């Protein structure tokens, strides 16, 4: 149903869906939307090698208010600081997500208050809900029986995954106090042990597979 809804929206707006492409959200507000530059390319490579995807190797930047977002079934968002959506951005993102798109927001550190504030513009009537470890996003390709893994330590808080739903369909996942993106980056960037990087990549692959499947 998700893919049919997205295709219908693309058709009616005159855009053509390019299958298995992903984008990075280029948001306003001064936050570093371009953070972790090696992260998403590494995740794409891992997915193509391990979960039978054929995603284009270079993710494209896309602005939240642009109709270009409807070309991508999966959009990734990250950074460390302020996020700002204009009313037009919020309306366009709402249309994208309700039409079948999927947004993954990974808090690289310091995004939490801004993400929560701006998502209320997109969905004033919805709240972020914590996903239980039993949610299928934690087992679509690799099993995480305890839910979201901890990759980097920041404030000593447990990792949490929050979602926004429409009729039981997960539209958006916000990964907090985990820092998956740091684990996706080239090994020499953070010198994470291989087992930590693998956990991050496997959880990322779960999110990608879920976005393409549901």
Secondary structure, 3 states (H helix, E strand, C coil): CHHHHHHHHHHHHCCCCCCCCEEEECCECCCCCCCCCCHHHHHHHHHHHHCCCCCCCCCEEECCCCHHHHHCCEEEEEECCCCECCHHHHHHHHHHHHCCCEEEEEECCCCHHHHHHHHHHHCCCCCCEECCCCCHHHCCCCCCCCCCCCCCCCCCCCCEEEEEEECCEEEEEEEECCCHHHHHCCHHHHCCCHHHHHHHHHHHHHHHHHHHHC
